[in-house]
Amino acid sequence: MRIWWPAALALGMVALCSPPTSAQVCATCPSFAKTSAPAVKRLAGLVGCWKGKGPNGLGAKVSYELGSDGTALLETMWIENNPTMYTVYYLEGDIAMAHHFCSYGNQLQMRARPSEENRLAFELVSSSNLPTQDQNHVYSVKFKFDDPDHFEVEWGLHHDGKNIPQPYVFRRVALGCTTRAEDW
């Protein structure tokens, strides 16, 4: 019987150290890996870290992390002299959705409308902590995917009674990518 113990231990170690299979937990659930929409696939292709510039030359950094078994894309955005913001992109069936957690204290749900292969535009459909549309909030996000290492995004901001486009241009960070903005 003692001969079996080392063999069982070795087999257990192989099982623990083996990479996970690529099959999803839910084979029929929507995911970025299974979507047929080219622009949504391009959105998922943003996984990694990016540096760029925004309005008035403000420095900006953004990271994208795919999680929840390929069903959610977490965006963490740092804009110079502004608080960190988060957006989670996901699919509702075949439609790309976004849930933005704004520094204004509201949470905004947006839906993508049909788009070209290299563009994806989200528009506000519902919100929490936004009693009226007159309060400051984000009302849209528009992506333009230039190539695998460059993209542009325009955040539609309603601020002090005005709609103000907030354009950003980003390039991929090849080395030193972490989820802590102060590290890169």
Sequence and secondary structure as in RCSB ss.txt:
>XXXX:A:sequence
MRIWWPAALALGMVALCSPPTSAQVCATCPSFAKTSAPAVKRLAGLVGCWKGKGPNGLGAKVSYELGSDGTALLE
TMWIENNPTMYTVYYLEGDIAMAHHFCSYGNQLQMRARPSEENRLAFELVSSSNLPTQDQNHVYSVKFKFDDPDH
FEVEWGLHHDGKNIPQPYVFRRVALGCTTRAEDW
>XXXX:A:secstr
 TTHHHHHHHHHHHHHHS   S  SSTTS  TTT   HHHHHHHTT EEEEEE GGG EEEEEEEEETTTTEEEE
EEEETTS  EEEEEEEETTEEEEEEE TTS EEEEEEE   TTEEEEEEEEEES SSTTSSEEEEEEEEEEETTE
EEEEEEEEETTEEEEEEEEEEE  SS  S GGG 
